[in-house]
Amino acid sequence: MDRLGDVMGKAVSVVNAVSGSDTEETEYANSHIKEIEEMESYIKKHRSIANKILDAFSVLTEQIGNMAELHRTRLSLLQPLQKEDQALSVNYLLFIQGNMQLIRDELTKGYGKQIGFISSEIAEVKTLFNKNTRKPVDSVETMTTMLYQLKRLFEIRNKIMQRHQYLAFHLLNCNLNSFNVNNGNIYTAMNQLSDLDNDSEQIHLRSVSYVGRTLGEILDAERRKHSELPRVIEDIINLLENQYYEKEGIFRTAASQKQVNELFHRLSVSDISSFPWETLASTLKRFVRELPGMLFCNSLAKDVLSKYQESEIRETRIHNLTSLFYAQKWVPEEKIVLFKAIVKLCHKIMVHSSKNLMNEKNLSVCWTPTMFSVNNDELSKYLEMMSFIITEADFIFDDTKKSMGLIGNTEVRGKQLGSTKIDHSSVLESDHVQPKMIPKVPLVSLIDSTPDFSNSSSQSKFIMGTSPSQGGMSQQTKFTLGNYHPPKDTQSPRTHQRDPTTRYPMVTQQRPTTMAVPSTPLPKVPPRQKFLQQRQETHNNSTFLLDDD
């Protein structure tokens, strides 16, 4: 109908123009009707777009609610450590959903109400002008006033709609700021975005396999040195050593087999920090137990046991085991690296056994069958040996011995293995390692020949050891056993007590200013053990400075 009226109005205008009977009113109406039509067209387009926006907000609000519900369902299936981050996501989605509804309500107030008003006002003015295009009905003053007022209303109602837009999104901004202030984790999550992007680029569907592969194969696949641990195994050991070493029953408490099985079969792609400590400890044991050929096969296990049983003296056992573990051609280096890391972890757990209730014997029971391929009838011997290794881990795996070359050659199954020994003369000539005190080593280990004490009246000379002089030449040090004669010193009756050469009864000695630590394996205890042990106790309870020449 509106279009029909427009056509008729234009036709009348044409007729009037042809007839030359146009009046001032019809001429004014015809000249401004197009302006009114442009305003009407603008409002119609505005209404169409506004309806689409309001519909979009309705859909967005609904779909955000669906997303929040989906996350809430997944939240119930997650592990406790993963729930916190996911709960924040659910709360944030619900918060956004509520704000989307507020924005829609505010835009509805602006668009719907104001568009309705301005549309009716435009229609009223347009109808008036269409009547006056056919024949004068209203005066020019009336039409001018109505057109002017319509333009004012048009501008004002447009501004009202714009202000409602500002208000709607301002409310969203204020609510977001308030939410972020009260939830500091939002900023932490946003700051992690770049790191997460980098992590996603480094993740590959096919990763390094840990199951059924030797340590060397895993390290090669990860492009790591054989003096290092596999990446995930290193992370697990670090977590246990730094965070969980005081947990009661560590390595003994059973974990969920489902979790252990899942973690074990995807070790290289798992976030181990999301698993309980029981799962990590059990997975580490399973990884070591299922290494191809075990960590120490039966023959290698016998090598370790034989070195341990060569002597019952603590220092000798430490020396023998250290020499074996640092031998270059005994086993692949990566096996010793893993064994050392686990033993040192067990040592730290043992130190805190008052809290975790896991002493060296309990740890030995957990780890011996896992590391060593042994028969049941020999298990008790290996348990004793493993307890000793855990207790003395700091001495057996003392890296300073290896770096200074104080580990000698060792023989296993009739074969002479490699050595890490270096030239002691060059070490002693260095200003940085020049000893200032006599090293505290067992006296028994320094004896190369056993004196004959059957004839007490005779004096027996024996060599205690050799030591390089400052010129690099070896010099024998002789001690003479005989009756003790206090020195004759008229200056002070206590002078001889401060002189190391006459401080102890029955010993007079001539010695160089330095004494090197022996690099040869320790011999077995000679006859007259009781006498020598008494001399060793006297030696261990005394330390004195060397004289500087």
C-alpha positions as CSV (number, residue, x, y, z in Angstrom):
1,M,0.0,0.0,0.0
2,D,2.8,2.4,0.8
3,R,4.4,1.7,-2.6
4,L,1.0,2.3,-4.3
5,G,0.6,5.6,-2.5
6,D,4.1,6.6,-3.5
7,V,3.4,5.8,-7.2
8,M,0.2,7.7,-7.1
9,G,1.8,10.7,-5.5
10,K,4.5,10.8,-8.1
11,A,1.9,10.4,-10.8
12,V,0.0,13.4,-9.5
13,S,3.1,15.4,-9.2
14,V,3.9,14.6,-12.9
15,V,0.3,15.6,-13.9
16,N,0.5,18.8,-11.9
17,A,3.8,19.6,-13.4
18,V,2.5,19.1,-16.9
19,S,-0.6,21.1,-16.3
20,G,1.5,23.8,-14.6
21,S,-0.9,23.8,-11.6
22,D,1.8,22.9,-8.9
23,T,1.2,24.8,-5.7
24,E,3.9,25.7,-3.1
25,E,2.7,22.9,-0.8
26,T,2.8,20.2,-3.4
27,E,6.2,21.4,-4.6
28,Y,7.6,21.3,-1.0
29,A,6.2,17.8,-0.4
30,N,7.6,16.4,-3.7
31,S,11.1,17.9,-3.0
32,H,11.4,16.3,0.5
33,I,9.7,13.0,0.2
34,K,12.9,11.3,-1.0
35,E,14.7,12.4,2.1
36,I,12.0,10.8,4.3
37,E,12.3,7.6,2.2
38,E,16.0,7.4,2.8
39,M,15.5,7.6,6.6
40,E,12.9,4.9,6.4
41,S,15.2,2.6,4.4
42,Y,18.0,3.1,6.9
43,I,15.8,2.2,9.8
44,K,14.6,-0.9,8.0
45,K,18.2,-2.1,7.4
46,H,19.0,-1.2,11.0
47,R,16.2,-3.3,12.3
48,S,17.2,-6.3,10.2
49,I,20.8,-6.2,11.4
50,A,19.7,-5.6,15.0
51,N,17.5,-8.7,14.9
52,K,20.3,-10.8,13.6
53,I,22.6,-9.5,16.3
54,L,20.0,-10.3,19.0
55,D,19.5,-13.7,17.5
56,A,23.3,-14.3,17.5
57,F,23.5,-13.4,21.1
58,S,20.7,-15.8,21.9
59,V,22.5,-18.6,20.0
60,L,25.9,-17.6,21.6
61,T,24.4,-17.6,25.1
62,E,22.8,-21.0,24.5
63,Q,26.0,-22.6,23.1
64,I,28.2,-21.2,25.8
65,G,25.9,-22.9,28.3
66,N,26.2,-26.1,26.4
67,M,30.0,-25.8,26.4
68,A,30.1,-25.2,30.1
69,E,27.9,-28.3,30.7
70,L,30.3,-30.4,28.5
71,H,33.3,-29.2,30.5
72,R,31.4,-29.9,33.7
73,T,30.8,-33.5,32.6
74,R,34.5,-34.0,31.7
75,L,35.5,-32.5,35.0
76,S,33.9,-35.3,36.9
77,L,36.2,-37.8,35.1
78,L,39.5,-36.0,35.7
79,Q,42.2,-36.7,38.2
80,P,42.3,-34.4,41.3
81,L,45.4,-32.6,40.0
82,Q,43.7,-31.8,36.7
83,K,40.4,-30.6,38.1
84,E,41.5,-27.2,39.3
85,D,42.4,-25.9,35.9
86,Q,39.3,-27.4,34.3
87,A,37.0,-26.0,37.1
88,L,38.3,-22.5,36.3
89,S,37.3,-23.0,32.6
90,V,33.7,-24.1,33.6
91,N,33.2,-21.1,35.9
92,Y,34.5,-18.7,33.3
93,L,32.2,-20.1,30.6
94,L,29.2,-19.7,33.0
95,F,30.3,-16.2,33.8
96,I,30.5,-15.3,30.1
97,Q,27.1,-16.9,29.4
98,G,25.5,-14.7,32.0
99,N,27.1,-11.6,30.6
100,M,26.0,-12.5,27.1
101,Q,22.4,-12.5,28.4
102,L,22.9,-9.1,29.9
103,I,24.3,-7.7,26.7
104,R,21.3,-9.1,24.7
105,D,18.8,-7.6,27.2
106,E,20.6,-4.2,26.9
107,L,20.7,-4.2,23.1
108,T,17.0,-5.2,23.0
109,K,16.2,-2.1,25.0
110,G,18.1,0.0,22.6
111,Y,17.3,-1.5,19.3
112,G,13.8,-2.8,19.7
113,K,12.3,0.1,21.6
114,Q,13.9,3.0,19.6
115,I,13.5,1.4,16.2
116,G,9.8,0.9,16.9
117,F,9.4,4.6,17.9
118,I,11.4,6.0,14.9
119,S,9.7,3.7,12.4
120,S,6.2,4.9,13.5
121,E,7.3,8.5,13.4
122,I,8.8,8.2,9.9
123,A,5.6,6.5,8.7
124,E,3.4,9.3,10.0
125,V,5.5,12.1,8.3
126,K,5.7,10.2,5.1
127,T,2.0,9.7,4.9
128,L,1.5,13.4,5.4
129,F,3.9,14.3,2.7
130,N,2.4,11.8,0.3
131,K,-1.0,13.4,0.7
132,N,0.4,16.8,-0.1
133,T,2.1,15.6,-3.2
134,R,-1.4,15.0,-4.8
135,K,-3.1,18.1,-3.6
136,P,-2.4,20.7,-0.9
137,V,-3.7,19.5,2.4
138,D,-1.3,20.9,4.9
139,S,0.5,24.2,4.9
140,V,4.2,24.5,4.1
141,E,4.7,25.5,7.7
142,T,3.2,22.3,9.0
143,M,5.3,20.1,6.7
144,T,8.5,22.0,7.4
145,T,7.9,21.7,11.2
146,M,7.2,18.0,11.0
147,L,10.2,17.3,8.8
148,Y,12.5,19.2,11.2
149,Q,11.1,17.4,14.2
150,L,11.5,14.1,12.4
151,K,15.1,14.7,11.7
152,R,15.7,15.6,15.4
153,L,14.0,12.5,16.6
154,F,15.9,10.4,14.0
155,E,19.3,11.7,15.3
156,I,18.3,11.4,19.0
157,R,17.0,7.8,18.7
158,N,20.1,6.8,16.8
159,K,22.2,8.2,19.6
160,I,20.1,6.3,22.1
161,M,20.7,3.0,20.3
162,Q,24.5,3.8,20.2
163,R,24.5,4.6,23.9
164,H,22.8,1.3,24.7
165,Q,25.6,-0.5,22.8
166,Y,28.2,1.3,24.8
167,L,26.4,0.5,28.0
168,A,26.0,-3.2,27.1
169,F,29.7,-3.7,26.4
170,H,30.7,-1.5,29.3
171,L,28.8,-3.8,31.6
172,L,30.7,-6.7,30.1
173,N,34.0,-5.0,30.5
174,C,33.3,-4.1,34.2
175,N,32.2,-7.6,35.0
176,L,35.3,-9.1,33.3
177,N,37.6,-6.8,35.3
178,S,35.8,-7.7,38.5
179,F,36.0,-11.4,37.7
180,N,39.7,-11.2,36.8
181,V,40.6,-9.4,40.0
182,N,38.9,-12.0,42.1
183,N,40.4,-14.9,40.1
184,G,44.1,-14.3,39.8
185,N,44.5,-17.7,38.1
186,I,43.1,-16.1,34.9
187,Y,46.2,-14.0,34.4
188,T,48.4,-17.0,35.0
189,A,46.5,-19.0,32.5
190,M,46.7,-16.2,29.9
191,N,50.5,-15.9,30.4
192,Q,50.9,-19.6,29.7
193,L,49.4,-19.3,26.2
194,S,52.7,-18.8,24.4
195,D,54.3,-21.7,26.3
196,L,51.3,-23.9,25.5
197,D,51.7,-23.0,21.8
198,N,55.3,-24.0,21.9
199,D,54.5,-27.3,23.6
200,S,51.9,-28.1,21.0
201,E,54.4,-27.6,18.2
202,Q,56.8,-30.0,19.9
203,I,54.3,-32.8,20.4
204,H,54.3,-35.5,17.8
205,L,51.9,-38.4,17.5
206,R,54.8,-40.9,17.2
207,S,57.3,-40.4,20.0
208,V,60.2,-42.3,21.6
209,S,59.2,-45.8,22.8
210,Y,60.4,-46.8,26.3
211,V,59.0,-50.4,26.2
212,G,61.1,-53.3,25.1
213,R,64.1,-51.1,24.3
214,T,67.6,-51.0,25.9
215,L,68.8,-47.9,27.7
216,G,71.2,-47.2,24.9
217,E,68.5,-47.3,22.3
218,I,66.3,-45.0,24.3
219,L,69.1,-42.5,24.8
220,D,70.0,-42.6,21.1
221,A,66.4,-42.0,20.1
222,E,66.3,-39.0,22.5
223,R,69.7,-37.8,21.2
224,R,71.1,-37.9,24.7
225,K,74.6,-38.9,25.9
226,H,75.1,-42.4,27.4
227,S,76.3,-40.6,30.6
228,E,72.7,-39.3,31.0
229,L,69.4,-40.8,32.0
230,P,66.4,-41.1,29.7
231,R,64.4,-37.9,30.0
232,V,61.3,-39.2,31.6
233,I,63.2,-41.5,34.0
234,E,65.3,-38.5,35.1
235,D,62.1,-36.5,35.7
236,I,60.6,-39.2,37.8
237,I,63.7,-39.7,39.9
238,N,64.0,-35.9,40.5
239,L,60.4,-35.7,41.6
240,L,60.8,-38.6,44.0
241,E,64.1,-37.3,45.3
242,N,63.0,-33.7,45.8
243,Q,59.3,-34.0,46.8
244,Y,58.3,-37.5,47.8
245,Y,61.3,-38.9,49.7
246,E,59.5,-38.7,53.0
247,K,56.3,-40.5,51.9
248,E,55.6,-43.5,54.1
249,G,56.2,-46.8,52.4
250,I,57.7,-45.3,49.2
251,F,58.6,-48.2,46.7
252,R,56.6,-50.6,49.0
253,T,53.1,-49.1,48.8
254,A,51.1,-50.6,46.0
255,A,49.7,-48.2,43.3
256,S,46.8,-48.5,41.0
257,Q,47.8,-51.0,38.4
258,K,45.6,-49.3,35.8
259,Q,47.5,-46.0,36.2
260,V,50.9,-47.8,36.3
261,N,50.1,-49.7,33.1
262,E,48.8,-46.5,31.4
263,L,51.8,-44.4,32.4
264,F,54.3,-47.2,31.6
265,H,53.1,-47.5,28.0
266,R,53.2,-43.7,27.3
267,L,56.1,-42.6,29.4
268,S,57.6,-40.4,26.7
269,V,54.5,-38.3,26.2
270,S,53.1,-38.1,29.8
271,D,53.0,-35.2,32.2
272,I,54.3,-37.1,35.2
273,S,53.6,-34.3,37.6
274,S,49.9,-35.1,37.2
275,F,50.3,-38.6,38.6
276,P,50.4,-39.7,42.3
277,W,53.7,-40.5,43.9
278,E,52.8,-44.2,44.3
279,T,52.2,-44.4,40.6
280,L,55.6,-42.8,39.8
281,A,57.5,-45.1,42.2
282,S,55.8,-48.3,40.9
283,T,56.3,-47.2,37.2
284,L,60.1,-46.6,37.9
285,K,60.4,-50.1,39.3
286,R,58.5,-51.6,36.4
287,F,60.7,-49.8,33.9
288,V,63.9,-51.2,35.5
289,R,62.4,-54.7,35.9
290,E,61.3,-54.9,32.2
291,L,64.6,-53.7,30.7
292,P,65.8,-56.3,28.2
293,G,68.1,-58.7,30.0
294,M,67.4,-56.8,33.3
295,L,69.8,-54.2,34.6
296,F,72.3,-56.8,35.8
297,C,72.0,-60.3,34.3
298,N,73.0,-63.4,36.3
299,S,76.7,-63.2,35.3
300,L,77.0,-59.5,36.1
301,A,75.1,-59.9,39.4
302,K,77.7,-62.6,40.3
303,D,80.5,-60.2,39.5
304,V,79.1,-57.6,41.9
305,L,78.6,-60.2,44.7
306,S,82.1,-61.7,44.3
307,K,83.6,-58.3,44.6
308,Y,81.5,-57.6,47.7
309,Q,82.5,-61.0,49.3
310,E,86.2,-60.6,48.7
311,S,86.6,-59.0,52.1
312,E,84.6,-58.3,55.2
313,I,86.3,-55.0,55.9
314,R,84.1,-52.0,55.1
315,E,86.8,-49.9,53.4
316,T,87.9,-52.8,51.3
317,R,84.4,-53.6,50.1
318,I,83.9,-49.9,49.2
319,H,87.1,-49.9,47.2
320,N,86.3,-53.2,45.4
321,L,82.8,-52.1,44.4
322,T,83.9,-48.7,43.4
323,S,86.6,-50.1,41.1
324,L,84.1,-52.5,39.6
325,F,81.4,-49.9,38.9
326,Y,83.8,-47.4,37.4
327,A,85.6,-50.1,35.2
328,Q,85.3,-49.0,31.6
329,K,84.7,-52.4,29.9
330,W,82.5,-54.2,32.4
331,V,79.0,-53.0,31.5
332,P,77.6,-50.2,29.3
333,E,77.9,-46.8,30.9
334,E,74.2,-46.1,30.8
335,K,73.5,-49.0,33.1
336,I,75.8,-47.7,35.8
337,V,74.3,-44.3,35.5
338,L,70.8,-45.6,36.1
339,F,72.0,-47.8,38.9
340,K,73.8,-45.0,40.6
341,A,70.8,-42.6,40.3
342,I,68.5,-45.2,41.9
343,V,70.9,-46.1,44.7
344,K,71.5,-42.5,45.6
345,L,67.7,-41.9,45.7
346,C,67.4,-44.9,48.0
347,H,70.2,-43.6,50.2
348,K,68.3,-40.3,50.7
349,I,65.1,-42.2,51.5
350,M,67.1,-44.3,54.0
351,V,68.4,-41.2,55.7
352,H,64.8,-40.1,56.3
353,S,63.6,-43.6,57.4
354,S,62.2,-42.2,60.6
355,K,59.5,-40.5,58.6
356,N,59.0,-42.9,55.6
357,L,59.7,-46.1,57.5
358,M,61.9,-47.4,54.7
359,N,65.4,-48.3,55.9
360,E,68.2,-49.8,53.8
361,K,66.9,-53.4,54.3
362,N,63.3,-52.5,53.2
363,L,64.7,-50.7,50.2
364,S,66.9,-53.7,49.4
365,V,63.9,-56.0,49.4
366,C,62.1,-53.7,47.0
367,W,65.0,-53.2,44.5
368,T,67.3,-56.3,44.6
369,P,64.9,-58.6,42.6
370,T,64.2,-55.7,40.3
371,M,67.8,-55.0,39.4
372,F,69.6,-58.4,39.7
373,S,68.8,-61.7,38.1
374,V,69.4,-64.0,41.0
375,N,68.3,-67.4,42.2
376,N,66.1,-67.7,45.3
377,D,68.8,-69.6,47.2
378,E,71.2,-66.7,46.8
379,L,68.7,-63.9,47.3
380,S,69.7,-63.4,51.0
381,K,73.3,-62.7,49.9
382,Y,72.3,-60.1,47.4
383,L,69.9,-58.5,49.8
384,E,72.8,-58.0,52.2
385,M,75.0,-56.7,49.5
386,M,72.3,-54.2,48.2
387,S,71.8,-53.0,51.8
388,F,75.5,-52.2,52.0
389,I,75.5,-50.4,48.6
390,I,72.6,-48.2,49.6
391,T,74.2,-47.4,53.0
392,E,77.6,-46.6,51.5
393,A,76.3,-44.9,48.3
394,D,78.0,-41.6,49.0
395,F,81.4,-43.4,49.2
396,I,80.9,-46.0,46.5
397,F,79.8,-43.4,44.0
398,D,82.1,-40.6,45.0
399,D,82.8,-38.9,41.7
400,T,85.8,-37.1,43.1
401,K,87.6,-40.5,43.1
402,K,87.0,-41.0,39.5
403,S,87.9,-37.4,38.5
404,M,91.2,-37.6,40.5
405,G,92.1,-41.1,39.1
406,L,92.1,-42.8,42.5
407,I,90.3,-45.9,41.2
408,G,92.6,-48.7,40.2
409,N,92.4,-51.6,37.9
410,T,90.0,-54.4,38.6
411,E,89.7,-58.0,37.4
412,V,86.4,-59.8,36.7
413,R,86.1,-63.4,35.6
414,G,89.9,-63.6,34.9
415,K,89.8,-60.5,32.6
416,Q,91.7,-57.3,33.4
417,L,89.2,-54.4,32.9
418,G,90.0,-50.8,32.0
419,S,91.2,-48.3,34.6
420,T,90.6,-44.7,35.2
421,K,94.0,-44.3,37.0
422,I,96.1,-41.3,36.2
423,D,99.7,-40.4,36.9
424,H,99.9,-39.5,40.6
425,S,103.2,-37.7,40.2
426,S,101.6,-35.1,38.0
427,V,98.7,-34.7,40.5
428,L,101.0,-34.2,43.4
429,E,103.1,-31.7,41.6
430,S,100.1,-29.5,41.0
431,D,99.7,-26.6,43.4
432,H,96.0,-27.2,43.6
433,V,96.0,-30.7,44.9
434,Q,99.2,-30.7,47.0
435,P,98.2,-32.5,50.3
436,K,98.7,-30.6,53.6
437,M,97.7,-33.5,55.9
438,I,98.4,-37.2,56.0
439,P,95.5,-39.0,54.3
440,K,93.4,-41.1,56.6
441,V,93.6,-44.5,55.0
442,P,93.6,-47.9,56.8
443,L,97.1,-48.8,58.0
444,V,96.6,-52.4,56.9
445,S,96.2,-51.2,53.3
446,L,99.7,-49.7,53.3
447,I,101.6,-52.8,54.3
448,D,103.4,-54.7,51.5
449,S,105.2,-57.2,53.7
450,T,104.4,-58.7,57.0
451,P,107.1,-58.3,59.7
452,D,108.1,-61.4,61.8
453,F,107.5,-60.7,65.4
454,S,108.4,-64.1,66.7
455,N,111.7,-62.8,68.0
456,S,110.7,-59.7,70.1
457,S,114.3,-58.8,70.7
458,S,115.0,-58.3,67.1
459,Q,114.0,-55.3,65.2
460,S,112.2,-55.8,61.9
461,K,112.2,-53.2,59.2
462,F,109.3,-53.0,56.8
463,I,108.1,-50.8,54.0
464,M,104.8,-49.1,54.6
465,G,104.4,-47.6,51.1
466,T,105.9,-45.5,48.5
467,S,105.5,-41.8,47.8
468,P,106.7,-39.6,45.0
469,S,109.1,-36.9,46.0
470,Q,108.9,-33.3,44.8
471,G,111.2,-34.3,41.9
472,G,108.7,-36.9,40.7
473,M,110.9,-39.9,41.9
474,S,109.5,-42.6,44.1
475,Q,111.1,-43.0,47.5
476,Q,110.6,-45.8,50.0
477,T,109.6,-44.9,53.5
478,K,111.0,-47.2,56.2
479,F,109.8,-47.7,59.7
480,T,111.8,-49.4,62.4
481,L,110.2,-51.3,65.2
482,G,112.1,-51.4,68.5
483,N,112.1,-50.3,72.0
484,Y,110.9,-46.8,72.6
485,H,113.5,-44.3,74.0
486,P,112.2,-40.8,74.9
487,P,114.1,-38.0,73.2
488,K,116.6,-36.1,75.1
489,D,115.6,-32.5,75.0
490,T,116.7,-30.0,77.6
491,Q,114.5,-27.2,76.3
492,S,111.1,-28.6,77.2
493,P,110.0,-31.9,78.7
494,R,106.9,-31.9,76.4
495,T,108.7,-31.1,73.1
496,H,108.7,-34.7,72.0
497,Q,104.9,-34.8,72.3
498,R,104.6,-32.2,69.6
499,D,107.1,-33.9,67.3
500,P,105.3,-36.4,65.0
501,T,108.4,-38.5,64.6
502,T,108.7,-39.3,68.3
503,R,105.1,-38.9,69.4
504,Y,104.1,-42.6,69.5
505,P,105.9,-45.4,71.4
506,M,107.9,-48.0,69.5
507,V,108.0,-46.0,66.3
508,T,110.8,-44.0,64.8
509,Q,110.3,-43.0,61.2
510,Q,111.9,-41.2,58.4
511,R,109.3,-40.0,55.9
512,P,109.0,-37.5,53.0
513,T,106.8,-34.4,53.3
514,T,104.0,-36.0,51.3
515,M,102.4,-39.4,51.1
516,A,100.4,-40.6,48.1
517,V,97.2,-42.6,48.3
518,P,97.9,-46.1,47.0
519,S,96.4,-47.0,43.6
520,T,96.7,-50.8,43.9
521,P,93.9,-53.0,45.2
522,L,93.9,-53.6,48.9
523,P,95.6,-56.9,50.0
524,K,94.0,-59.4,52.3
525,V,94.6,-58.9,56.0
526,P,98.0,-60.5,57.0
527,P,98.8,-62.6,60.0
528,R,98.7,-61.2,63.5
529,Q,95.6,-59.3,62.6
530,K,94.9,-58.2,66.2
531,F,98.3,-56.5,66.5
532,L,97.8,-54.6,63.3
533,Q,94.3,-53.6,64.0
534,Q,95.5,-52.0,67.3
535,R,98.1,-50.1,65.3
536,Q,95.4,-49.0,62.9
537,E,93.2,-47.7,65.7
538,T,96.1,-45.7,67.0
539,H,96.7,-44.3,63.5
540,N,93.0,-43.4,62.9
541,N,92.8,-41.5,66.2
542,S,95.7,-39.2,65.3
543,T,96.2,-36.6,62.6
544,F,99.1,-34.2,62.4
545,L,100.4,-31.7,60.0
546,L,103.2,-32.5,57.6
547,D,106.4,-30.6,58.0
548,D,107.1,-28.3,55.1
549,D,110.6,-28.4,53.8
